Amino acid sequence: MTGFEGNATDKNLRAWLRAGPVNRGLGDGLTFFAKQASAEQGKASWILRYRFGGRPKEKVIGR
């Protein structure tokens, strides 16, 4: 269980984009991210941040 199910609704994600750039961690390494230009277009990415072999890594899951 991740603990963010109540926060990551479509309504909330769209509101975060309308507010401007977003870099919001939702828990367990999942991040909702958008730069200023992307937020203005209503586009964002999902990033998974994790550690492998003690080193930080990240993988862009998609838009």
CHARMM-style PDB file with segment names, atoms N, HN, CA, C and O in Angstrom:
ATOM      1  N   MET     1       0.830  -1.175   0.000  1.00  0.00      PROA
ATOM      2  CA  MET     1       0.000   0.000   0.000  1.00  0.00      PROA
ATOM      3  C   MET     1       0.876   1.240   0.000  1.00  0.00      PROA
ATOM      4  O   MET     1       1.849   1.313   0.750  1.00  0.00      PROA
ATOM      5  N   THR     2       0.537   2.217  -0.837  1.00  0.00      PROA
ATOM      6  HN  THR     2      -0.253   2.158  -1.446  1.00  0.00      PROA
ATOM      7  CA  THR     2       1.374   3.397  -1.004  1.00  0.00      PROA
ATOM      8  C   THR     2       1.005   4.553  -0.102  1.00  0.00      PROA
ATOM      9  O   THR     2       1.880   5.330   0.279  1.00  0.00      PROA
ATOM     10  N   GLY     3      -0.262   4.693   0.254  1.00  0.00      PROA
ATOM     11  HN  GLY     3      -0.973   4.062  -0.055  1.00  0.00      PROA
ATOM     12  CA  GLY     3      -0.658   5.760   1.146  1.00  0.00      PROA
ATOM     13  C   GLY     3      -1.018   7.060   0.469  1.00  0.00      PROA
ATOM     14  O   GLY     3      -1.297   8.040   1.160  1.00  0.00      PROA
ATOM     15  N   PHE     4      -1.027   7.121  -0.881  1.00  0.00      PROA
ATOM     16  HN  PHE     4      -0.801   6.325  -1.443  1.00  0.00      PROA
ATOM     17  CA  PHE     4      -1.360   8.367  -1.562  1.00  0.00      PROA
ATOM     18  C   PHE     4      -2.624   8.268  -2.397  1.00  0.00      PROA
ATOM     19  O   PHE     4      -2.926   9.199  -3.143  1.00  0.00      PROA
ATOM     20  N   GLU     5      -3.368   7.190  -2.304  1.00  0.00      PROA
ATOM     21  HN  GLU     5      -3.122   6.433  -1.697  1.00  0.00      PROA
ATOM     22  CA  GLU     5      -4.532   6.985  -3.157  1.00  0.00      PROA
ATOM     23  C   GLU     5      -5.529   8.145  -3.075  1.00  0.00      PROA
ATOM     24  O   GLU     5      -6.120   8.514  -4.090  1.00  0.00      PROA
ATOM     25  N   GLY     6      -5.723   8.721  -1.899  1.00  0.00      PROA
ATOM     26  HN  GLY     6      -5.242   8.422  -1.074  1.00  0.00      PROA
ATOM     27  CA  GLY     6      -6.672   9.809  -1.730  1.00  0.00      PROA
ATOM     28  C   GLY     6      -6.205  11.117  -2.339  1.00  0.00      PROA
ATOM     29  O   GLY     6      -7.035  11.982  -2.622  1.00  0.00      PROA
ATOM     30  N   ASN     7      -4.910  11.297  -2.553  1.00  0.00      PROA
ATOM     31  HN  ASN     7      -4.236  10.595  -2.323  1.00  0.00      PROA
ATOM     32  CA  ASN     7      -4.364  12.558  -3.035  1.00  0.00      PROA
ATOM     33  C   ASN     7      -4.207  12.618  -4.547  1.00  0.00      PROA
ATOM     34  O   ASN     7      -4.302  13.700  -5.126  1.00  0.00      PROA
ATOM     35  N   ALA     8      -3.971  11.500  -5.193  1.00  0.00      PROA
ATOM     36  HN  ALA     8      -3.893  10.621  -4.722  1.00  0.00      PROA
ATOM     37  CA  ALA     8      -3.640  11.497  -6.619  1.00  0.00      PROA
ATOM     38  C   ALA     8      -4.879  11.274  -7.478  1.00  0.00      PROA
ATOM     39  O   ALA     8      -4.947  10.324  -8.257  1.00  0.00      PROA
ATOM     40  N   THR     9      -5.849  12.155  -7.326  1.00  0.00      PROA
ATOM     41  HN  THR     9      -5.794  12.927  -6.693  1.00  0.00      PROA
ATOM     42  CA  THR     9      -7.034  12.066  -8.167  1.00  0.00      PROA
ATOM     43  C   THR     9      -6.812  12.891  -9.424  1.00  0.00      PROA
ATOM     44  O   THR     9      -5.934  13.754  -9.456  1.00  0.00      PROA
ATOM     45  N   ASP    10      -7.590  12.636 -10.447  1.00  0.00      PROA
ATOM     46  HN  ASP    10      -8.303  11.935 -10.422  1.00  0.00      PROA
ATOM     47  CA  ASP    10      -7.484  13.397 -11.684  1.00  0.00      PROA
ATOM     48  C   ASP    10      -7.707  14.883 -11.417  1.00  0.00      PROA
ATOM     49  O   ASP    10      -7.019  15.732 -11.983  1.00  0.00      PROA
ATOM     50  N   LYS    11      -8.652  15.184 -10.568  1.00  0.00      PROA
ATOM     51  HN  LYS    11      -9.210  14.494 -10.108  1.00  0.00      PROA
ATOM     52  CA  LYS    11      -8.969  16.574 -10.224  1.00  0.00      PROA
ATOM     53  C   LYS    11      -7.765  17.260  -9.583  1.00  0.00      PROA
ATOM     54  O   LYS    11      -7.440  18.394  -9.936  1.00  0.00      PROA
ATOM     55  N   ASN    12      -7.101  16.584  -8.646  1.00  0.00      PROA
ATOM     56  HN  ASN    12      -7.364  15.663  -8.360  1.00  0.00      PROA
ATOM     57  CA  ASN    12      -5.931  17.159  -7.979  1.00  0.00      PROA
ATOM     58  C   ASN    12      -4.757  17.324  -8.939  1.00  0.00      PROA
ATOM     59  O   ASN    12      -4.074  18.348  -8.909  1.00  0.00      PROA
ATOM     60  N   LEU    13      -4.516  16.334  -9.785  1.00  0.00      PROA
ATOM     61  HN  LEU    13      -5.071  15.502  -9.810  1.00  0.00      PROA
ATOM     62  CA  LEU    13      -3.403  16.425 -10.729  1.00  0.00      PROA
ATOM     63  C   LEU    13      -3.587  17.599 -11.683  1.00  0.00      PROA
ATOM     64  O   LEU    13      -2.634  18.328 -11.958  1.00  0.00      PROA
ATOM     65  N   ARG    14      -4.797  17.789 -12.189  1.00  0.00      PROA
ATOM     66  HN  ARG    14      -5.572  17.197 -11.965  1.00  0.00      PROA
ATOM     67  CA  ARG    14      -5.074  18.921 -13.083  1.00  0.00      PROA
ATOM     68  C   ARG    14      -4.931  20.258 -12.359  1.00  0.00      PROA
ATOM     69  O   ARG    14      -4.454  21.229 -12.947  1.00  0.00      PROA
ATOM     70  N   ALA    15      -5.336  20.320 -11.102  1.00  0.00      PROA
ATOM     71  HN  ALA    15      -5.724  19.532 -10.624  1.00  0.00      PROA
ATOM     72  CA  ALA    15      -5.203  21.550 -10.311  1.00  0.00      PROA
ATOM     73  C   ALA    15      -3.736  21.887 -10.085  1.00  0.00      PROA
ATOM     74  O   ALA    15      -3.349  23.053 -10.159  1.00  0.00      PROA
ATOM     75  N   TRP    16      -2.920  20.877  -9.809  1.00  0.00      PROA
ATOM     76  HN  TRP    16      -3.234  19.930  -9.749  1.00  0.00      PROA
ATOM     77  CA  TRP    16      -1.487  21.114  -9.622  1.00  0.00      PROA
ATOM     78  C   TRP    16      -0.864  21.658 -10.895  1.00  0.00      PROA
ATOM     79  O   TRP    16      -0.009  22.542 -10.831  1.00  0.00      PROA
ATOM     80  N   LEU    17      -1.272  21.150 -12.051  1.00  0.00      PROA
ATOM     81  HN  LEU    17      -1.967  20.432 -12.103  1.00  0.00      PROA
ATOM     82  CA  LEU    17      -0.743  21.643 -13.328  1.00  0.00      PROA
ATOM     83  C   LEU    17      -1.168  23.086 -13.583  1.00  0.00      PROA
ATOM     84  O   LEU    17      -0.361  23.893 -14.045  1.00  0.00      PROA
ATOM     85  N   ARG    18      -2.411  23.420 -13.293  1.00  0.00      PROA
ATOM     86  HN  ARG    18      -3.067  22.765 -12.918  1.00  0.00      PROA
ATOM     87  CA  ARG    18      -2.890  24.796 -13.501  1.00  0.00      PROA
ATOM     88  C   ARG    18      -2.130  25.785 -12.624  1.00  0.00      PROA
ATOM     89  O   ARG    18      -1.972  26.948 -12.995  1.00  0.00      PROA
ATOM     90  N   ALA    19      -1.660  25.333 -11.465  1.00  0.00      PROA
ATOM     91  HN  ALA    19      -1.789  24.388 -11.164  1.00  0.00      PROA
ATOM     92  CA  ALA    19      -0.958  26.209 -10.525  1.00  0.00      PROA
ATOM     93  C   ALA    19       0.463  26.539 -10.985  1.00  0.00      PROA
ATOM     94  O   ALA    19       1.062  27.482 -10.467  1.00  0.00      PROA
ATOM     95  N   GLY    20       1.015  25.796 -11.936  1.00  0.00      PROA
ATOM     96  HN  GLY    20       0.528  25.031 -12.357  1.00  0.00      PROA
ATOM     97  CA  GLY    20       2.367  26.061 -12.427  1.00  0.00      PROA
ATOM     98  C   GLY    20       3.237  24.827 -12.341  1.00  0.00      PROA
ATOM     99  O   GLY    20       2.741  23.701 -12.325  1.00  0.00      PROA
ATOM    100  N   PRO    21       4.553  25.051 -12.284  1.00  0.00      PROA
ATOM    101  CA  PRO    21       5.476  23.912 -12.239  1.00  0.00      PROA
ATOM    102  C   PRO    21       5.183  22.996 -11.050  1.00  0.00      PROA
ATOM    103  O   PRO    21       4.816  23.455  -9.968  1.00  0.00      PROA
ATOM    104  N   VAL    22       5.355  21.699 -11.274  1.00  0.00      PROA
ATOM    105  HN  VAL    22       5.654  21.326 -12.153  1.00  0.00      PROA
ATOM    106  CA  VAL    22       5.026  20.706 -10.246  1.00  0.00      PROA
ATOM    107  C   VAL    22       6.213  19.767 -10.054  1.00  0.00      PROA
ATOM    108  O   VAL    22       6.821  19.317 -11.026  1.00  0.00      PROA
ATOM    109  N   ASN    23       6.533  19.479  -8.818  1.00  0.00      PROA
ATOM    110  HN  ASN    23       6.039  19.844  -8.029  1.00  0.00      PROA
ATOM    111  CA  ASN    23       7.494  18.437  -8.473  1.00  0.00      PROA
ATOM    112  C   ASN    23       6.996  17.842  -7.162  1.00  0.00      PROA
ATOM    113  O   ASN    23       7.533  18.131  -6.093  1.00  0.00      PROA
ATOM    114  N   ARG    24       5.981  17.024  -7.256  1.00  0.00      PROA
ATOM    115  HN  ARG    24       5.545  16.790  -8.124  1.00  0.00      PROA
ATOM    116  CA  ARG    24       5.292  16.539  -6.078  1.00  0.00      PROA
ATOM    117  C   ARG    24       5.493  15.043  -5.899  1.00  0.00      PROA
ATOM    118  O   ARG    24       5.050  14.245  -6.726  1.00  0.00      PROA
ATOM    119  N   GLY    25       6.161  14.668  -4.820  1.00  0.00      PROA
ATOM    120  HN  GLY    25       6.522  15.316  -4.149  1.00  0.00      PROA
ATOM    121  CA  GLY    25       6.335  13.261  -4.483  1.00  0.00      PROA
ATOM    122  C   GLY    25       5.058  12.703  -3.891  1.00  0.00      PROA
ATOM    123  O   GLY    25       4.478  13.295  -2.981  1.00  0.00      PROA
ATOM    124  N   LEU    26       4.618  11.569  -4.402  1.00  0.00      PROA
ATOM    125  HN  LEU    26       5.089  11.088  -5.141  1.00  0.00      PROA
ATOM    126  CA  LEU    26       3.365  10.979  -3.952  1.00  0.00      PROA
ATOM    127  C   LEU    26       3.572   9.789  -3.025  1.00  0.00      PROA
ATOM    128  O   LEU    26       2.600   9.232  -2.515  1.00  0.00      PROA
ATOM    129  N   GLY    27       4.794   9.397  -2.802  1.00  0.00      PROA
ATOM    130  HN  GLY    27       5.584   9.849  -3.216  1.00  0.00      PROA
ATOM    131  CA  GLY    27       5.084   8.302  -1.890  1.00  0.00      PROA
ATOM    132  C   GLY    27       5.724   7.124  -2.595  1.00  0.00      PROA
ATOM    133  O   GLY    27       5.478   6.887  -3.777  1.00  0.00      PROA
ATOM    134  N   ASP    28       6.541   6.391  -1.871  1.00  0.00      PROA
ATOM    135  HN  ASP    28       6.741   6.583  -0.910  1.00  0.00      PROA
ATOM    136  CA  ASP    28       7.224   5.201  -2.372  1.00  0.00      PROA
ATOM    137  C   ASP    28       8.032   5.477  -3.638  1.00  0.00      PROA
ATOM    138  O   ASP    28       8.175   4.589  -4.479  1.00  0.00      PROA
ATOM    139  N   GLY    29       8.563   6.697  -3.789  1.00  0.00      PROA
ATOM    140  HN  GLY    29       8.447   7.419  -3.106  1.00  0.00      PROA
ATOM    141  CA  GLY    29       9.434   7.028  -4.913  1.00  0.00      PROA
ATOM    142  C   GLY    29       8.727   7.526  -6.159  1.00  0.00      PROA
ATOM    143  O   GLY    29       9.394   7.862  -7.138  1.00  0.00      PROA
ATOM    144  N   LEU    30       7.406   7.585  -6.162  1.00  0.00      PROA
ATOM    145  HN  LEU    30       6.865   7.311  -5.367  1.00  0.00      PROA
ATOM    146  CA  LEU    30       6.664   8.046  -7.324  1.00  0.00      PROA
ATOM    147  C   LEU    30       6.494   9.561  -7.255  1.00  0.00      PROA
ATOM    148  O   LEU    30       6.038  10.095  -6.244  1.00  0.00      PROA
ATOM    149  N   THR    31       6.864  10.257  -8.343  1.00  0.00      PROA
ATOM    150  HN  THR    31       7.235   9.824  -9.165  1.00  0.00      PROA
ATOM    151  CA  THR    31       6.826  11.714  -8.389  1.00  0.00      PROA
ATOM    152  C   THR    31       6.056  12.184  -9.610  1.00  0.00      PROA
ATOM    153  O   THR    31       6.218  11.645 -10.704  1.00  0.00      PROA
ATOM    154  N   PHE    32       5.219  13.190  -9.415  1.00  0.00      PROA
ATOM    155  HN  PHE    32       5.088  13.628  -8.526  1.00  0.00      PROA
ATOM    156  CA  PHE    32       4.481  13.850 -10.489  1.00  0.00      PROA
ATOM    157  C   PHE    32       5.247  15.122 -10.791  1.00  0.00      PROA
ATOM    158  O   PHE    32       5.426  15.954  -9.901  1.00  0.00      PROA
ATOM    159  N   PHE    33       5.715  15.301 -12.048  1.00  0.00      PROA
ATOM    160  HN  PHE    33       5.571  14.625 -12.771  1.00  0.00      PROA
ATOM    161  CA  PHE    33       6.656  16.372 -12.372  1.00  0.00      PROA
ATOM    162  C   PHE    33       6.259  17.093 -13.655  1.00  0.00      PROA
ATOM    163  O   PHE    33       5.876  16.457 -14.638  1.00  0.00      PROA
ATOM    164  N   ALA    34       6.351  18.436 -13.643  1.00  0.00      PROA
ATOM    165  HN  ALA    34       6.662  18.952 -12.845  1.00  0.00      PROA
ATOM    166  CA  ALA    34       6.142  19.242 -14.848  1.00  0.00      PROA
ATOM    167  C   ALA    34       6.910  20.548 -14.706  1.00  0.00      PROA
ATOM    168  O   ALA    34       6.842  21.206 -13.668  1.00  0.00      PROA
ATOM    169  N   LYS    35       7.637  20.918 -15.746  1.00  0.00      PROA
ATOM    170  HN  LYS    35       7.693  20.383 -16.590  1.00  0.00      PROA
ATOM    171  CA  LYS    35       8.292  22.227 -15.793  1.00  0.00      PROA
ATOM    172  C   LYS    35       7.253  23.268 -16.171  1.00  0.00      PROA
ATOM    173  O   LYS    35       6.116  22.919 -16.489  1.00  0.00      PROA
ATOM    174  N   GLN    36       7.624  24.542 -16.141  1.00  0.00      PROA
ATOM    175  HN  GLN    36       8.548  24.826 -15.882  1.00  0.00      PROA
ATOM    176  CA  GLN    36       6.691  25.636 -16.417  1.00  0.00      PROA
ATOM    177  C   GLN    36       6.039  25.492 -17.793  1.00  0.00      PROA
ATOM    178  O   GLN    36       4.816  25.579 -17.904  1.00  0.00      PROA
ATOM    179  N   ALA    37       6.833  25.276 -18.837  1.00  0.00      PROA
ATOM    180  HN  ALA    37       7.827  25.206 -18.747  1.00  0.00      PROA
ATOM    181  CA  ALA    37       6.286  25.181 -20.194  1.00  0.00      PROA
ATOM    182  C   ALA    37       5.343  23.987 -20.336  1.00  0.00      PROA
ATOM    183  O   ALA    37       4.307  24.092 -20.993  1.00  0.00      PROA
ATOM    184  N   SER    38       5.688  22.874 -19.736  1.00  0.00      PROA
ATOM    185  HN  SER    38       6.529  22.789 -19.202  1.00  0.00      PROA
ATOM    186  CA  SER    38       4.838  21.681 -19.799  1.00  0.00      PROA
ATOM    187  C   SER    38       3.543  21.889 -19.028  1.00  0.00      PROA
ATOM    188  O   SER    38       2.474  21.473 -19.477  1.00  0.00      PROA
ATOM    189  N   ALA    39       3.637  22.534 -17.870  1.00  0.00      PROA
ATOM    190  HN  ALA    39       4.505  22.872 -17.506  1.00  0.00      PROA
ATOM    191  CA  ALA    39       2.446  22.773 -17.058  1.00  0.00      PROA
ATOM    192  C   ALA    39       1.458  23.671 -17.795  1.00  0.00      PROA
ATOM    193  O   ALA    39       0.247  23.474 -17.701  1.00  0.00      PROA
ATOM    194  N   GLU    40       1.972  24.656 -18.526  1.00  0.00      PROA
ATOM    195  HN  GLU    40       2.956  24.816 -18.603  1.00  0.00      PROA
ATOM    196  CA  GLU    40       1.103  25.553 -19.296  1.00  0.00      PROA
ATOM    197  C   GLU    40       0.352  24.797 -20.388  1.00  0.00      PROA
ATOM    198  O   GLU    40      -0.757  25.181 -20.759  1.00  0.00      PROA
ATOM    199  N   GLN    41       0.952  23.722 -20.906  1.00  0.00      PROA
ATOM    200  HN  GLN    41       1.854  23.410 -20.605  1.00  0.00      PROA
ATOM    201  CA  GLN    41       0.319  22.906 -21.936  1.00  0.00      PROA
ATOM    202  C   GLN    41      -0.522  21.778 -21.342  1.00  0.00      PROA
ATOM    203  O   GLN    41      -1.178  21.037 -22.074  1.00  0.00      PROA
ATOM    204  N   GLY    42      -0.503  21.648 -20.016  1.00  0.00      PROA
ATOM    205  HN  GLY    42       0.030  22.250 -19.421  1.00  0.00      PROA
ATOM    206  CA  GLY    42      -1.260  20.597 -19.352  1.00  0.00      PROA
ATOM    207  C   GLY    42      -0.602  19.235 -19.440  1.00  0.00      PROA
ATOM    208  O   GLY    42      -1.280  18.209 -19.379  1.00  0.00      PROA
ATOM    209  N   LYS    43       0.728  19.215 -19.586  1.00  0.00      PROA
ATOM    210  HN  LYS    43       1.279  20.048 -19.636  1.00  0.00      PROA
ATOM    211  CA  LYS    43       1.465  17.955 -19.705  1.00  0.00      PROA
ATOM    212  C   LYS    43       2.393  17.787 -18.511  1.00  0.00      PROA
ATOM    213  O   LYS    43       2.987  18.747 -18.022  1.00  0.00      PROA
ATOM    214  N   ALA    44       2.501  16.553 -18.059  1.00  0.00      PROA
ATOM    215  HN  ALA    44       2.018  15.773 -18.457  1.00  0.00      PROA
ATOM    216  CA  ALA    44       3.389  16.239 -16.942  1.00  0.00      PROA
ATOM    217  C   ALA    44       3.954  14.843 -17.132  1.00  0.00      PROA
ATOM    218  O   ALA    44       3.494  14.086 -17.987  1.00  0.00      PROA
ATOM    219  N   SER    45       4.945  14.511 -16.336  1.00  0.00      PROA
ATOM    220  HN  SER    45       5.319  15.126 -15.642  1.00  0.00      PROA
ATOM    221  CA  SER    45       5.573  13.190 -16.395  1.00  0.00      PROA
ATOM    222  C   SER    45       5.499  12.526 -15.028  1.00  0.00      PROA
ATOM    223  O   SER    45       5.408  13.186 -13.994  1.00  0.00      PROA
ATOM    224  N   TRP    46       5.542  11.201 -15.058  1.00  0.00      PROA
ATOM    225  HN  TRP    46       5.616  10.665 -15.898  1.00  0.00      PROA
ATOM    226  CA  TRP    46       5.648  10.400 -13.848  1.00  0.00      PROA
ATOM    227  C   TRP    46       7.073   9.886 -13.771  1.00  0.00      PROA
ATOM    228  O   TRP    46       7.586   9.314 -14.733  1.00  0.00      PROA
ATOM    229  N   ILE    47       7.713  10.089 -12.626  1.00  0.00      PROA
ATOM    230  HN  ILE    47       7.297  10.553 -11.845  1.00  0.00      PROA
ATOM    231  CA  ILE    47       9.096   9.655 -12.431  1.00  0.00      PROA
ATOM    232  C   ILE    47       9.135   8.719 -11.227  1.00  0.00      PROA
ATOM    233  O   ILE    47       8.552   9.005 -10.182  1.00  0.00      PROA
ATOM    234  N   LEU    48       9.830   7.600 -11.392  1.00  0.00      PROA
ATOM    235  HN  LEU    48      10.304   7.368 -12.241  1.00  0.00      PROA
ATOM    236  CA  LEU    48      10.033   6.662 -10.292  1.00  0.00      PROA
ATOM    237  C   LEU    48      11.482   6.793  -9.831  1.00  0.00      PROA
ATOM    238  O   LEU    48      12.410   6.544 -10.601  1.00  0.00      PROA
ATOM    239  N   ARG    49      11.669   7.181  -8.586  1.00  0.00      PROA
ATOM    240  HN  ARG    49      10.915   7.383  -7.961  1.00  0.00      PROA
ATOM    241  CA  ARG    49      13.014   7.334  -8.013  1.00  0.00      PROA
ATOM    242  C   ARG    49      13.263   6.170  -7.061  1.00  0.00      PROA
ATOM    243  O   ARG    49      12.420   5.833  -6.230  1.00  0.00      PROA
ATOM    244  N   TYR    50      14.443   5.562  -7.204  1.00  0.00      PROA
ATOM    245  HN  TYR    50      15.128   5.836  -7.880  1.00  0.00      PROA
ATOM    246  CA  TYR    50      14.764   4.383  -6.404  1.00  0.00      PROA
ATOM    247  C   TYR    50      16.278   4.297  -6.213  1.00  0.00      PROA
ATOM    248  O   TYR    50      17.029   5.096  -6.773  1.00  0.00      PROA
ATOM    249  N   ARG    51      16.713   3.329  -5.425  1.00  0.00      PROA
ATOM    250  HN  ARG    51      16.103   2.680  -4.970  1.00  0.00      PROA
ATOM    251  CA  ARG    51      18.140   3.091  -5.211  1.00  0.00      PROA
ATOM    252  C   ARG    51      18.460   1.684  -5.687  1.00  0.00      PROA
ATOM    253  O   ARG    51      17.712   0.742  -5.427  1.00  0.00      PROA
ATOM    254  N   PHE    52      19.582   1.552  -6.386  1.00  0.00      PROA
ATOM    255  HN  PHE    52      20.190   2.317  -6.597  1.00  0.00      PROA
ATOM    256  CA  PHE    52      20.051   0.257  -6.852  1.00  0.00      PROA
ATOM    257  C   PHE    52      21.540   0.188  -6.564  1.00  0.00      PROA
ATOM    258  O   PHE    52      22.314   1.014  -7.046  1.00  0.00      PROA
ATOM    259  N   GLY    53      21.927  -0.785  -5.788  1.00  0.00      PROA
ATOM    260  HN  GLY    53      21.298  -1.456  -5.396  1.00  0.00      PROA
ATOM    261  CA  GLY    53      23.331  -0.893  -5.402  1.00  0.00      PROA
ATOM    262  C   GLY    53      23.794   0.289  -4.566  1.00  0.00      PROA
ATOM    263  O   GLY    53      24.971   0.648  -4.589  1.00  0.00      PROA
ATOM    264  N   GLY    54      22.870   0.893  -3.828  1.00  0.00      PROA
ATOM    265  HN  GLY    54      21.914   0.602  -3.810  1.00  0.00      PROA
ATOM    266  CA  GLY    54      23.199   2.024  -2.975  1.00  0.00      PROA
ATOM    267  C   GLY    54      23.265   3.354  -3.712  1.00  0.00      PROA
ATOM    268  O   GLY    54      23.528   4.385  -3.094  1.00  0.00      PROA
ATOM    269  N   ARG    55      23.036   3.350  -5.005  1.00  0.00      PROA
ATOM    270  HN  ARG    55      22.822   2.512  -5.507  1.00  0.00      PROA
ATOM    271  CA  ARG    55      23.108   4.591  -5.801  1.00  0.00      PROA
ATOM    272  C   ARG    55      21.690   5.027  -6.211  1.00  0.00      PROA
ATOM    273  O   ARG    55      20.854   4.202  -6.582  1.00  0.00      PROA
ATOM    274  N   PRO    56      21.442   6.348  -6.133  1.00  0.00      PROA
ATOM    275  CA  PRO    56      20.116   6.827  -6.539  1.00  0.00      PROA
ATOM    276  C   PRO    56      19.925   6.741  -8.043  1.00  0.00      PROA
ATOM    277  O   PRO    56      20.826   7.078  -8.811  1.00  0.00      PROA
ATOM    278  N   LYS    57      18.768   6.297  -8.455  1.00  0.00      PROA
ATOM    279  HN  LYS    57      18.036   6.023  -7.831  1.00  0.00      PROA
ATOM    280  CA  LYS    57      18.416   6.173  -9.876  1.00  0.00      PROA
ATOM    281  C   LYS    57      17.023   6.752 -10.060  1.00  0.00      PROA
ATOM    282  O   LYS    57      16.277   6.913  -9.094  1.00  0.00      PROA
ATOM    283  N   GLU    58      16.676   7.060 -11.294  1.00  0.00      PROA
ATOM    284  HN  GLU    58      17.281   6.929 -12.079  1.00  0.00      PROA
ATOM    285  CA  GLU    58      15.313   7.456 -11.596  1.00  0.00      PROA
ATOM    286  C   GLU    58      14.943   7.005 -12.992  1.00  0.00      PROA
ATOM    287  O   GLU    58      15.785   6.949 -13.887  1.00  0.00      PROA
ATOM    288  N   LYS    59      13.688   6.691 -13.164  1.00  0.00      PROA
ATOM    289  HN  LYS    59      13.004   6.737 -12.436  1.00  0.00      PROA
ATOM    290  CA  LYS    59      13.163   6.210 -14.441  1.00  0.00      PROA
ATOM    291  C   LYS    59      11.903   7.003 -14.756  1.00  0.00      PROA
ATOM    292  O   LYS    59      10.966   7.038 -13.957  1.00  0.00      PROA
ATOM    293  N   VAL    60      11.885   7.639 -15.923  1.00  0.00      PROA
ATOM    294  HN  VAL    60      12.645   7.610 -16.572  1.00  0.00      PROA
ATOM    295  CA  VAL    60      10.683   8.342 -16.355  1.00  0.00      PROA
ATOM    296  C   VAL    60       9.718   7.312 -16.899  1.00  0.00      PROA
ATOM    297  O   VAL    60      10.019   6.616 -17.868  1.00  0.00      PROA
ATOM    298  N   ILE    61       8.559   7.215 -16.274  1.00  0.00      PROA
ATOM    299  HN  ILE    61       8.314   7.781 -15.486  1.00  0.00      PROA
ATOM    300  CA  ILE    61       7.566   6.208 -16.655  1.00  0.00      PROA
ATOM    301  C   ILE    61       6.782   6.666 -17.875  1.00  0.00      PROA
ATOM    302  O   ILE    61       6.495   5.864 -18.763  1.00  0.00      PROA
ATOM    303  N   GLY    62       6.434   7.939 -17.929  1.00  0.00      PROA
ATOM    304  HN  GLY    62       6.667   8.591 -17.208  1.00  0.00      PROA
ATOM    305  CA  GLY    62       5.717   8.465 -19.089  1.00  0.00      PROA
ATOM    306  C   GLY    62       4.890   9.672 -18.749  1.00  0.00      PROA
ATOM    307  O   GLY    62       4.872  10.142 -17.612  1.00  0.00      PROA
ATOM    308  N   ARG    63       4.199  10.171 -19.768  1.00  0.00      PROA
ATOM    309  HN  ARG    63       4.214   9.789 -20.692  1.00  0.00      PROA
ATOM    310  CA  ARG    63       3.346  11.352 -19.596  1.00  0.00      PROA
ATOM    311  C   ARG    63       1.943  10.937 -19.286  1.00  0.00      PROA
ATOM    312  OT1 ARG    63       1.073  11.789 -19.107  1.00  0.00      PROA
TER     313      ARG     63
END
